[in-house]
């Protein structure tokens, strides 16, 4: 994700221009970037090119999350600024979506997601141990 400066903003703008602000958009946590993303910010992706669009979206929301946390990621800032200039109507640029008042909620949701992932890893490890024990018993 930190190679954002290598991404050409122009290549992605057309995917984001049709998106319109929805006051009822649903906010969720994007796991890999650790950032909030709203349902009205995500372009439709139906092919391999769509994977690059999603990668670009993650760059944008990662930068926004860094702003929310009060420590803007300098290596992503130029991409964000170029995109904001090229696509000023994208709903993800709305000021309330980058407000530092979201920091506590963002941090709490990330912590909750990490706890849930750790719980799932524990379940998988237990399942693997049970499977190994059963395999040993079959061999006896």
N, C-alpha and C positions, 0 to 999 in steps of 0.2 A: 504494500500500500504506500510505502514511503517513496516510491518511484513516481509519484503523482506528477512531478514536473515534466516527465517524459510523455504524459498524455496530452494530446491535442484537444483543447476545449471545443474547437470548431467541429470536430468529428462527432461530438455528442449532443450539441445544442438542439438539433432538430428532433431528437428523441424526447427532450424535456419541454420544448416550447408548447406543445398541445396541452400540457397538464394545467388544470385549473384548480384554484383554491377551493377546498371543500370544508366549510366550518364544522362538519361532522366527521372529518377524517379521523381515522383511528391511529393512535400512536402505539408503536411497539418498539422493542429493543432489538437491534440487529446485533447478533452475537459476535461476529468476527471483528467488527469495528468498535463494539461497545458503545454504540451511539443510538439515539432515538431516530426513528424514521416514521413518517406519517404516510398513511395509505394514499394520499393524493400526490405524493412526491415521486412515486415509482412508475417509471415508464413500462409499458407492456414489452415483454421480451419473449420472443417465440423462436429464435434461432441462435446460432453460434455467435452472431454479432451481438445478440442480446446479453450474452455473458460479459462482454466488454463494457456494455452500458451499465450493468449492475456493478461491475468493478469500479467504474467511474462514479456511480452513485455512492459507493462506500467511501471513496475519497472525499466526496463532498460532505457526507454526514460525519465522517471522522473529524474533518476540520471543524465542523459546527460543534461537535462534542468537545473539542479542545477549547473552543470559545466559551462554551457553557461552563467548563471547568476553570476558566480564568487563565488559561495558559495556551493561547493560540499557537498551533503547530506552524512554525515558520516555513517548513518545507512544503506545506500544503496551501499556504496563504495565497500564493500567486495564482494557482489553479482556481481557487475559490473566487478571487477577485475578477479574474478573466471570465469565469463562467457567469458571475453576477452581472457583469457588464453586457455579456452576450445574450443572457436569458433572464432579464430582470423580473419576469412574471412567474418564474418557477415558485411554487408554494413553499419550497424549502428555504427560501430567502426571507420569509416573513420574520420580522424582528422577535416576535414572541417565541419563536422556535429556537432561537439562539440565546435566549435570556439566561443570565446567570442564576435566576431564581429556580431554574430546572436542575441545578447541580446536585442538590441533595437527593432529589427523586432519581436522577440518572445514576448516581453512585449507589443508591439503595437497590435499584433494579439490577444493576450489574452485580452487586454483592449477592443478591438473591439468585441470580442466574448461575453464578459460580457455585453457590451452595447446592443448587439443584444438580448441576453437572457433577459435582463431587459425590453427591448421593447416588447418581446413576452409575458413576465409575465404581463405587463401592458395591452396588448391586451386581454389576458385571463381574467384578473380581470374585464375589461370593459364588456366583453362578459357575465361574470357571473352576473354582475350588471344588464345588459339588460335583461338577462333571468329571474332574480328575479323580476324585474319590470313587465315583461310580465306575469309571474305567478300570481303576485298580482292582475293584471288587470283581469285575467281570473276568479279569485275568486269573484270579485265584481259583 
